[in-house]
Amino acid sequence: PKVAASLRHDSARAMRSLVALVALGLVAPSGSMRSVPLAAFPGLRTAALAVPAQPLRSRAVMIASTDTPLDGSKRSAALAEGYEVCRKITASYAKTFYLGTRFMAPPRARAIWAVYAWCRRTDDIVDAPRGGGKYLKREIAAWSARLERIWEGEAFDVVDLPLVETVKQYPTMSIQPYKDMIEGMLMDLKQDRYETFDDLHLYCYRVAGTVGLMTLPVMGTADGVTYEEAVEPALALGIALQLTNILRDVGEDARRGRIYLPKDELKRFGVSEEQVLAGVLDENYVRLMQFQIARARDYFDKSEDGISKLDASARMPVRASLDLYRKILERIEGNGFDNFRKRAYVSKLEKFMQLPLSYMKCREAAQLSGRAPAGSQ
């Protein structure tokens, strides 16, 4: 009877996943997959699965931006609007992760959307075309100063306001990961080669590992688990996601004159920069890719141990991201390691099919660890 009840519960949960997919627009009400045009965002280094062709710099994001903080009379009216804008940004630019947040308690989901919206806006500032480096430095300085004022409780538009509220609601949230992400975005402008993996690891931490530190105070930890115990797996997941992005995009980056693969490792496997830029696929390159993929999987393994350390309602988005990004590594292998000419991606149908499996993994891991399963709170 207990098994039957569990199966009924999980079937109902899977059906709610389908309903959520319909609401999100990934699946038509009939169950058939909709054709949603997606395009790669060239400067994206924040581990989003897919983004729309329309750039982020839009009126939806820049609504009501002012040079002075919103006063008290406007804050209440603007907060609901701000959360909705943040939700739309997350739903548009990180569809699978957004769907995972629908399994979270609403206050936590809204806070995660607020954090994600800030990350997207930061990425947009760095990637937007401009006249020269001095303009970017000026914009980054202004954005960094604005971040400081957000931490002081000031909001300058409706998209700032949810983050102000999130900082207030989660006082253990640190400003440092946000500052580190800005530095990581700037690294992409200043640096197109990495001497060693230690150098690349710093970059991966800044643009992706920081997201784990930003969101961990919101997601919370399971009973008996300290914040410090959950930090290492959260960082490992960010590194794993970013390494996967890099391996997926070797050809795309090479066409832009960028090589993220560490130079000392290229040399170790007998692969020259010229070969990478020319897209030469030989035995040496295959061995290099096998090494890189194995390392990314090691980071996924480290991060997987931390999922059950999270609060039950926060596990699903993390589990889904981990499972789907692992599939990208499988696609690279399935493409014969040709990440120069073949795009490694997970289809919308595969994402849909994976979600119930990810949910079941959350439950199984929680039961093995003796912690409350996802969906039980």
N, C-alpha and C positions, 0 to 999 in steps of 0.2 A: 504493500500500500504506500509506503514512504517513497519508493522508487516511482510508482505511478503518479503520485502527487507531484514529485519533483519534475517529472517529464511534462505534466500538464502545465506546471508553472513556467518551465523553460519554453514550451511551445507558445504560451501566451506572450512571453517576453519577446520571442522571435517575431511574433505577429506585430507587437508594438514597434519593433525595429522596422518592419515593412511599412507600417503607418507613418513612422517618422520619415522614411525615405520618400514616401509619396508627398508628405508635407514639404520636404526639402527640395523636391523637384528632380531627384535622381531617378525616380521610378514613376511611370504613369499610373493612374488609378487602376488600369487593367492589369498591371504587373509587368508590362513590357517596358524595356529601357528607353528612356528618352534620349534623343541625340542632343547633348549639351556641348556646344563648341568650347573647347578649352585651348589655351595657348601657354607655352612656357614663358615665364617672366624672367628675362635674361639676367637681371641682377639679384634674383631671389636666392638668398642663402639662409633662410629661416625655416627650412624643413616643412614648408607647406606642400601638400600633395599635388594640388593643381590650382591654377588661378585663371580667371577670365581674361580675355584678350584686352578688355578695357583697363587702362592703367588705374591705379588706386587714386591718383590725384584727380579727384572729382568733386563736384559740388556736394555730394552726400557726406564727404569727409570734412570739407572745409566750411560746413554750415556755421554761420553766426560767429566766425572767428573774430576776435577783437584784441585790442592791445591792452585791455584792462580786464581784471577778473570779473566773472559773473557775480552779481551781488545776491544777497540772500533771497530777495523776492523772486528772482529768476531761477534760482537753483532747483527748487522743487519742481517747477514746471518743465525744466530742461532735463532733469535726470532720467525720466522715463523715455524721453526722446533719445537721449544719449545712449542708454542701454540698447534701444532698438537699432540705432545706427551701428553700434559695436557688434550686435548680433548679426546684422546683415553683412558687415565686413568679414566676420569669421565664416559665415555660411558661404560667402562668395569665393573666398580665397583659400579656405581649408575645409572643403566639404566633408571629408571623412572625419576629421577631428571634430568639426562642429556637430556632426551627428552623434559622436561619442559624448559630447557635453550634454546632450539631451537626456542622458541617463543620470546626470548629476542632479543634486538638489538645486532648485532654481537660483537661490542666492549665490551659490558657488559657480554655477554656469555663467551667470551674468558677470561675475568678477573675472572669470577666465576670458570672456569676450572682451572685457575692458582692457585686460593685459594684451591680448592678441592684437586689438586695434592699435594700441600704442606701438607695438612692434612693426606692424604694417606701415604705419605712418613714418616711422623712423627709416624703414627701408626705402620708402618712396622719396623722402627728402634726399637721400644719398644718390638714388638712381635718376632723379629728375634732371633733364638737360639744363645746362646753364652756361653762362659766358666764360667761366674760368674758375680756377681753384679758390681764388679769394672770395668768390660768392658762396661757394660751398662752405668754406670755413666760417663765414659770417652766419649762414643759416644754421650750421651745426652748433655754433656758439649760442645762438638764440634758442635753439631747441633744447640744448643742455640747461640753459638758464630757466627755461620754461619747466623742465623736469623738476628742477629744484623747487620751484614755486608750487608745483603740483603736490610735492611732499609737504609743503607748508600749508596745504589746504586750499590753494587757489586754482580755479579752472578758468580757461579762456574761451572755451567753446563747449558744445554739448558732448563732444567725444572725450575731452579732458575730464569732464565731470564724473563719469563712472569710475575712472581710475582714482580720482580724488577720494571717492566714497570707498573704493576697495582698499586703499591705503589706510583709511580710517577704520574700516571693519577688521582688517588684518594687520594689527600694529607690528607684528614680527616681520612683515615684508620689508626687505632692505632695498634701498635705492641703488646699491652698488651694481647688481646685475644689469640694471637699465643703463648705467653709465658704461659698463663693460660692453654691452651690445653696440652702443654708439661707436666705441673704439673699434669693434670688430667690423662694422660697416665701413669705417674709414680705411681699415686694412685692405679692403677690396680695391680701393682707389689708389693706394700707395704701393701695393705689392702684388706682383703676378707670378712669383716663384717662391717656393719654400725649401730651405736647405735641408731640414730634417723633419722627422715626424713630430718632434717636440714643438717646432715652430708651427706646424700645421695644427697640432693639438690646441695650441693657444687660440688660433683663429677659430677652430671648431667650438671651443668653449665660449668664445665671445659672441658668436652669432647664433649658436644653438644650445649649448649647455646652459647658458644664462636663462633660457626659457624655463628650464626645470626649476631653477632657483626662484624665478619670478612666481611661478604657479604653485610651488610646493606649499607655501603658507595657506593658499586658498584651498587646495585639494585636501590638506590635512593628512594625518597619519592614523593608522589603526591603533586600537587600544594597546597600551604597553610598548609602543614604538616611539622613539624620540625623533625629533626633527633631524638630528645629526645622523641617525641610522638610515634615514631615507634619502639623504643628500647624495651620497655616492651613486646609488642606482639612477637617480634623476639626472645627474650629470652624465652618466654612462649612456643613457638613452639619447640625450642631446648629441653627444659625440657620434653615436652609431647612426643616427638619422643624417647628420651632416656628412659623414664619410660616405654614406649611401648616395646622397645627392651628388657628391663629387665624382664617385665612380659612374653613376648614371650619366653625368654630363661631361665626361672627358672630351668627347668629340666637339660638343657645342663650345666648351671653354677653349679648346685648341683653336677653333675658328676665330676666336676673339683674341688669340695670342696669349692665353692664360693656361698655366699648368699648375694644378694643385698637388699633384703627386710629388712627394718629397724627392729632391734632386739626388740625395745620397742613395735612395732606394732605386731610382732609375739606373744609377751607375751600377749598383749591386747586381741588378738583373740584366745588365747589358742593353739597356734601352736608352737611346739618346733623346734629347729634347726635340731634335729635328724630326725623329721618327714619330714622336707623339703629334707634333704639329702637322705632319704629313699624313697621319692616320695609318701608319704601317702596322699591320697585324701579323706578328710572327710568333714563333715559339717563346722567345724571350718575353714578349709582351704578355702572352697568355700566362706564363709563370708569375709575372709581376701582378697581374690581375687576380690570380688565385691567392696570392699572398695578401693583397689588399682586401679581398672579400672575406678571407678567413679572419682578418683583424676586425673588420666591421662586425662580423658575427660574434666575435668574442665580446665586443661591447654590448651587443644585443643580449647576450647571455647574462652579462653582469647586471644589465638593467632589468631583466625579467625577474630576477630574484627580489626586486624591490616593489613589484606591483602589489603583492599582498601586504606590504607595509603601509600602503596608502589607505585612507579612509575608503570604506566599501563603495560609496557613491562616486568616487573619483577614479576607479580602476578601469572602467570601460574605455574611455578615450585613450588612455595610455596603452592598454592592451591592443586596441584596434590599430593604433599608429604603429606599434611594434610589429604586429603580424603582417600588416600590409607593406611596410618598408622591407621586411625580410623577403617578401616576394619579389621586390625589385632586384635584389641580389640574385635570386633564382633566375630571373629573366635575363640578366647579364650573362649568366652561365649558359642559359638556353639559347642565347644569340651567338654562342661560340666566342664569347668575350669581346665581340665587336661592338664596343660602345663608341666607336667613331661614326658609324653610319646607321646603326640600328638603335632605336629608342627603346629602352627597357621601361615598361610601364605596366600598371595593373588596371585592367578595364573596369568600367563601372559595374558590370555584371559580377566580376570577381570580388569587387569591394562589397557588393550587396550580399553575396554568398558567404563572405568571410565574417560578417558581423555576428551572426548567431554563434559561429564557432569561437570567436573571440570572447563572447559572453560566457560560453560554457567553460572556456579556459579560466576565466576569472573565478568562476564558482569552484572549479576543481582545485585550483591553487589555494583558494581560501580555506577549503575544507581540509586540505592536506596540512596547512599551517595552523589550523585550529582557530582561524579568524573568521569574522562574519563575511559571508559571500556578498558579491556585488548585488545590489537590488534588495538587500535585506533591511536597509535602513531607510 
